């Protein structure tokens, strides 16, 4: 399903009130604290919930020139967080070079990984690379039950993740006081909202340590956005309208002030700029009056830009809210800014 087809489905969804009418004032960016870079749509897995629709057959990867322009932006502007995502970022051959360069900037440097790829002989060296440059690892683990994870991500995936977590723990990742951060991401396997983040984190830590002997730092709870393969799953399972109604009725206006789009710029593999990773997958670049490519990056104009919105935005404002760094309920105004 193309991004245009997905947008038509979302725009025609019969929620009682569309997202743009649920917010009291138009959304605008307030700062740029995070540069999120989607460096590859290529992945060793083809997870059924993936909003990127990543997989082994995808060929889109960020080239050296776009990486260099991102470095130029980061050197010029005090953007505090570098957030690298994919697909599987490790499948981009330019990533090791970029990690070494970005680490010299002394910013918060994080990579979102499926962990499974770090078990592959070709990519094992990333564990040393990440540890040597103190890269924060954010790893997807949608459940602590083996069968549920394998159902969403493929047979044998859960055991591979646990194996890699042990290797990371041996290097110090997830160990208190080590300074090497290993955070996990939970997103529901089905068409429902996640539970309370603090309670789920406690349950994850208890089960993973007790049953598998592995530890981590923090659990992020994400609401599945009706984008990409997850939208296709909702339609196939005849859950789309019900799920959209859940998101709509769970709308929480108090999440608006700390939505990730208000302090983030998302860079696509080809250098185009977006308000968030979900907009990127729907091919919705930053609004037309704002420079929309990394080549033309304008910090002052981008930090106050109007945010491009749609009905998929209900996923970030449902319940306690959702962002790439977990539930929004734990973010205060001060932490956000």
Order of alpha helices (4+ residues) and beta strands (2+ residues): alpha-alpha-beta-alpha-beta-alpha-beta-alpha-beta-alpha-alpha-beta-alpha-beta-alpha-alpha-beta-beta-alpha-alpha-beta-beta-alpha
